[in-house]
Amino acid sequence: MSDLTHWDPVREMMTLRNAMDRLFDSAFVGPNLSLSAPNLGVAVDVIENSNEYVVKAELPGVKPEDLDISYNNNVLTIKGEFKEEKDVEENRYHVHERRSGAFTRSFSLPSNVKADAIQASFDQGLLTLTLPKAEEAKPKRISVKATPVIEANISSKN
């Protein structure tokens, strides 16, 4: 007696789709990366305190003059490129994990920034941006004044 298997065209389509996804992932990206890595591994911290935002980005091997930093409509954008080293043709890589290529990171900041007072520093591959908050964006302390209590003697005459 032979076993019959029910043919499911939807399952066959999903199997084909999975195979195509694996093909494109391995052909265009490489074994350790995925297509969903939008920032090429640029590690960034965005810190807020009462007076300013501080953005720190790790950019090893990038020269400060190769960075393009802009601030427009509450959006900070950092652009640059990790340049690939030109090696001698006789060398062979056994492991090649360092990144190369252009990158862009953009951050929407929740309140106004004094654009003309933004400062940038670059030290040993660490970019630090200081974005002072505009006065209207800084938190303001509102003091509450107590109203004096006036006691009155009310006598009742019947």
N, C-alpha and C positions, 0 to 999 in steps of 0.2 A: 504494500500500500504506500502511495507517495503522499508527501505533505504538500499542501498548496499554501502559498504565501500570498496574502492580500497585497496588491500593489497600491501604494499611496503616493500619488504624484506630488503632493505638498511636501512630504518628507524628502522625496528625491530632489525637489527644488531647494530645500534648505541645506541639504548635503552639498549640492553644487555651489550654493552661495558661500558656505563655510570654506569650501576648497578654494574658491576665487579670492575670498578675504585673506586666507593664508598665503596665496600666491602673491597678491599685491603687497602684503605686509613684508614678506621676505625679499621681494624684488626691489622695492623702492626705499626701504627704510633700513634694513639690517636686522640682525638677530636680537639686539638688546634694546632697541628703541621702538616706539610706536608712532603711528601717524598722528596721534592726539597730543604729542609733545610740542606745544606752541612756542615755548620759550627757550629751546635749546639748552635747558638746564641752568639758566641764569637764576641764581638764588637771590631773592630780594626780601628785605624786611621793610615794612612801612610802620613807623611809630608816630603816635600823636601824643602831645602833651598840651597844656593849656595855652601855650604861646606859639607852637609851631608843629609842623610835620617834619620828620626826619626819614629819608629814604636811603637805605644802604643796599648796594648791589655788588655782588662778587663778580669781578670781571678780570680774571687772571689772564695775562698775556695781551690784553687790549691796551693800546696807548691812549692817553687822555685826548690827544688831538684827533683820534679816530672816532670819538663819540659825538653824537648829535643829540642834545638834550633840549626839549622844548616844553613850554607850559602854555596852554591855550584853553579857555573855557572850562577851567577846573580840571583839566586832564594833563597829567605829566607824562611825557613820552621820552623813553631812552632808546636810542638806536645805536648800533655799532656792528662790528664784525670781528669774529674770531678768525684770524688769518691762518691758513695752513702753512706749515713749514715746507720749504722746498728741500727735499732730501736727495742725496745722491742715488742714482738709479740702481747701484749695486746692492743697496740696503733692502732688506725685506722686513716687513712688520710681522711680528709674532702676535702682538696685541696692539690694536689701534683704537683706543676709546676716547681720546681727546677730541673735543668738538671743533668744528670749523664751519664758517658760514655766517651770514647776516642774522641779526636778532633784533627784535623790537619788543619792548614792554611798555604798556600804557596803564596808568592808574587814574581812576576818577576819584578826586578828593571831595569830601562832603561839604566843605565850606570854602569861602573866598580866601585867596592867598595873595600876599603882596608880591606880585610878579617881579617888580623891579628890585626886590630885596632878596631874591633867591640866591643862595650861595652853594658852590660845588667844590669839593676837594677830592683828590684821588691819591691814595697812598697804598702802595704794595698790592695793587689789584682790587682795592676796595673803594668804590665810588660812594661818597656820602653827599647827599643833597639836603640842605636845610631850607625849608619853605615856611617863612614866618606867616602867621595868620594875620589877616586884616583886623583892624580894631573892632569892626562890627561883628566879626566872627568869634572874637574871644569871649569866653564866658564872663559875665558881669555879676558881681555880688550885689544883691539888693538888700539893704538893711531895712529892718522893720522897726518903726518907732512906736513905742507904746503911748497911747493917749492917757493923759492924766485922769485919774479917777477923782471925781468931786463928790464928796459925801455931803449930803444935805440932811439937815434935821427937819423932818416933817412931823409936825405935831397935828393931831387931829382934834378939833374942837367940835363937840357935839352939842 
